[in-house]
């Protein structure tokens, strides 16, 4: 959920339709109301920070149920703060962080943690896939490289057997479907196992040209497409009874399946044409361009995902952004007045001190 140009609006001046926007990021979950002029409504923001579990072997994951509880709590908080405005909410929109996966049981219960883009434990699986797939051809179709951030490597790693397998045989047998956290939300709120083209496009499993799961990649993992969610961009409708009772104002509204946060970052910044580039610094960092998908040719050195079936997102990313700043603050105990420090750093000649740090701290 990126900052929309323009100041926040007072609740009394908010124009219909009101939209409840949810943002599930790597570092926090947020909920806020936007009005019909795309302005955040003052006093309706609820935010809950969360911290990923990190392991010494490169793991970066989090509990699906804990993250779900934070989303629920943020919705509760924003509806409470909205007061009578809640009756004017017309729809719910959502974005979540791209490139994540978890395994669920037949009944939709989380069997595994949510493995994030920053988790590198599938590195060996990524290398093994290079022997089974034409990397250039795969990238030209999926817009993704063979890297542990993406799902082909993660799923081969998770489905592996042997002494270093990440899941026990019991856990593997319990997994019936592989979802993103966005899909997990939809499953719990509505009982539907679907994903948006936007979320699927960041997986490395989707053919960007056909907007369907890529058969060659699934065969190489190997993975049955029946274990993946159905591709659907239509809004959900009709919250499951426990949530309908909890949020009666939202029970029958259209809820749109989540889009990838990188796509919504460009939209929020107003960069929606091929002549505009958005630079985003969150937990990670990226530069992205949105363009129409007709005649799409994916540049070899860049990623390519989707906003929707009509628009592609092309760019490049770093796995370190705001998390690098946090690391410096915590590790080097830099002064609290970080803006003054940044001004001093900006005035320095690059590499003029003779010491260069390559911040490969995540992903």
N, C-alpha and C positions, 0 to 999 in steps of 0.2 A: 504494500500500500504506500505509494509514493506521494509526496506532498503535491497537491494540486495547486497551480498558480492562483493567487488570490488569497485574501485574508479569511480567517474563520468568520462565521456569521453568528450573530446572537440568535438564540432559539426563537425569539418573537419575530425575527425577520426571515427565518428559514422558509424557503419556497418549496412547495411540493413538486415532484414526488420526493420523499425522503428515502434514502437507501442505507441499509445497515451494511457496512463494509467490514469484512474480517481479513486480517493479515496474519498468517502463521509463518513467522520468520525463523531463522536459525537461532536467534538470541531472545526473541520475545514473541508473544501473541498480543494482538491489538484488535479492538473493536471500536468503531466510531460511526456516527451518523453523518452522511453527506446530504446536502439539499439539492434541489433541482438545478442549481447553477454550479454544481460540483464544488461546493464550499463545505469544509468540515464545520459541523455545528458545535459551537462552544459548549464545554461542559459535558460532552457525551463520550469522551475518550476513556476507555479502560485498557490498561496494559498490564500484562504479567510477564515478568522475565523468566526465562528458563535456561538451564545450562546443560549442554550435551555431556554425556559420559565419554571421557577420553581414556584410552588404554595405551600402554607402552608399545604395543605392536601396531599402532596406527588406527585403532578403532575410534570412531566418533559416531555414537548412536544415542538414542533416547527411548524411553518407554512410551509406547503408543497410548496407553490408557492415561498416563500422567499428562501427556500433551493434549489429549482429548479433554481432560478435566480443566485445563487452562483455557481452552477454547470456550467451553461451557461457562466458566467463570467470567470470562470477558463479555460474553453475550448477556449474562445476568447483570453485570455491572453497568453496561451501556443502556440496557432497557430500564434499569432502575433510575439512572441519571436522566434518561430522556423524559420520564414522567409521562405527561399527556401526549408528548410528541410520538410516543411509541404507537399510538393509534393511527398515525399518518404514515408509518413505514409501508412502502409499496413493494419492496423486493429486498433480497439479500444477495450480496456479491462477495466473492472470496478469492484470495490468492494464497498460495503456499509456496514454500521453497521447492525448487525443482530437484531432480536427480536423487530421489529417495525411494526406498522400498521396504516393505514388511510383509511377512507371511501371516495369513489368517486361516482359521479352521473353517470347517463346513458351516458352522453357525456364526462366523464372522468375528470370533474372538482372536485377539492378537496372540500369535504363537512366538513371534520373534520381536526384538526391538525394531525401531525405525532406523535403518542404516542410511546415513546421510551422504551427501556428495563429498564431504571431507574425509570419509572413512577410506583408508588406503589398503585395507587388509586383502582386497581382491587383486592386488598387483600381480601375483603369480598367475592368477586365472586370466588376467588381461593378456599377459605374455603368451599363455597357452592358446588363447583364441586367435592369436596372430598366425598360427600355423593352419588354422581351419577356415579363415576368412580372408578375402582380398580386402586389405585395409582401405585402399583408395576407393574401390567400388562401394564398400560399406559406407564410407564417409560421404560419398556423393549421393547416396540414397538417404541415409539417416541423419546427416549433419553432425554426427558424433564420431569421436575417435575411440580406439580400443584403449580405455583408461579405467582405472578402478572407480572413478566417480560415477560411471554409467552402469546401467543395469545388466548388459550382457556379461560383463566380468563379475559383477556382484552375484548374479544368479548362478553362474557356473560355480563360483566359490561356495555359495550357500547350499547348492545341490550336491556338492562333492561329498565323497565318502573317504574313509581312511582315518588315521590317527590325528590328523590336523583339521579334520572337518569341523566347521564352526557350529554345526547343529548335531545333536544326537539323532540316532535313527528314529527314536520316538517322536522328536520334534518334527523331523522331516516328514514323517508319515502323517502327522496331524495337519500339516500345511496343505490346504486345498487351493488357495488362490494367493497370488502375489499382487499387492496393491501399493499405490503411493499413499502417503498420509492423507492427502486430499480425498482419495477414494474411500479410505477408512472412515473419514467424517461422513461422507455421503451414505455409506453403508449403515452407520450407526444412527444417523438422523432420519434416514428415509427407507432403509432396507433395500436399497438399490446398489448393485455392484457395477458401477459405470465410472468412466473417466472422461475428461475433456480431451479434445485433440491437443490443446495447449499443454496439459500435464503430460500426456503420452509423448509429445514431441521432444521433451527433454530427457527421455529415458534411454535413448540409443537403440530402442526396439522398433521405432516407427519409421516407415518409409515416408519421407517428407513430401513426396510427389503424389502418392496415392492416398495419404492420410489413413493408412491401415498398417497393422503389425507386419513387420518385415519377415517373410518366411525363411530366408536364408539365415538370418541372425537367430531366429528361434530354433532352427535345426541345429545350429552350431553349439547352442548352450548345453544340452538340448532342453526345450521347453514346449509344452503343449499350449497352444493359444487359448484353450478353454480355461487355463489357469490365470489368464489375464482378464481384466475388466472389459466390458463392452465399451466401445467408443461412442460417446453421445454428448452433444452440446445443448440438448434441450434442458430447460430448467426442471429441477425437482419440484414436486408439489405434494403437500400432505405429510407433515411431520409424523413420525411414529408416535403412538399415544403418550408415552412418558414425556416426550419433548413437547408435544402439543399442549399438554397440561402445564408444563413448565413455562412455555412461551406462547400463550394463547394469541397474542397479537401477530405472531409469525406463522401460526399453524398452517394456514392455507395460502400463504404468499409464494410466489416463485422464488426459489433459491437456485442460483446459477452454479453449476459445477465449477470448481476452482480453476483458475488459470495459473500458469507459472508466474512467480513474482518478478522475474526479469521482464516479461512482456508487459505486466501492469506498471512496472517502473517507467518504461518509456511512455506509456499512455498517460500516467500521472504527471509526467514532466512535459507533456504536450509534444513529444517527439514521435510523430506517427507517420512521417513520410520518409522517402529514401534520401531526401536532402537534409535530414536532421539526425544528429548523433546525440544520444544520451549517455552521459557518464554517471555511473552510480557507484557510490561507496557505502556499503552496508557492512555486514560481517565480512563479506568478500567484496570484490570490485569487478566492474565490467563496463565495456562500451558496446552499445547496441544500436542497430538501425532496423526500422520496420519498413518492409516493402511488400508490394503485392506479390502473390505467389505464382502468377502466370509467367511461364517461361523461366522458372526458377533454376538457376545453376548455382550450386553451393561452392563457394571459394574453398580451395583445398586447405588453407591455413586457418579457417574460421569455423565457429560452430554455426549451426542453423537449426532453429526451433520454430514454433508456431505461436502466433497470437490466437488464431482460429483457422478455419479452412481456407480463408481468403488471404491471410496475411502471414508473412514469415518474419522471424526475428534473426538477424545475422550479427555476429560480433565476436568478441574475444573477452576472456575473463582471467582474473587472478583469484586464487583461493584465499588471499589475505588482503584485508582492507581495514575496517574498524577493529577487527580482532588483533591486528598488528599493533595498533595504537594502545589497545587495552593491555597487550603483553608488555609494551614498553612502560606503561604507567605502573603496572604491578611489579615488574622485574627490576626496573631501573629506578623506580620511585621518583619519577620526574615531577616537577612542581605542579601544583593544582591548576595554576594559570597556564593551561596548555596552549591557549591561543597566543600568548606572548612567546612561548617556546616555539610554536610553529612559525611565527614571524621571523625569529632568529634563524631557524633552520632554513627557511625559504631564502634568506639572504646569502647563505653559504654557496660557494661554488660546488657543483656536483663532484663528489669524490675528492674534493680539495683537502680533506683531512687524511686521506690515504687509507682509510678503513671502510670497506664496503660490506654491507650485510645483505645477503640474499634471503628474504623473509619466507623461506619455504616451511612455514609453521603448520600448515594444514593443507590437506588435499594434495 
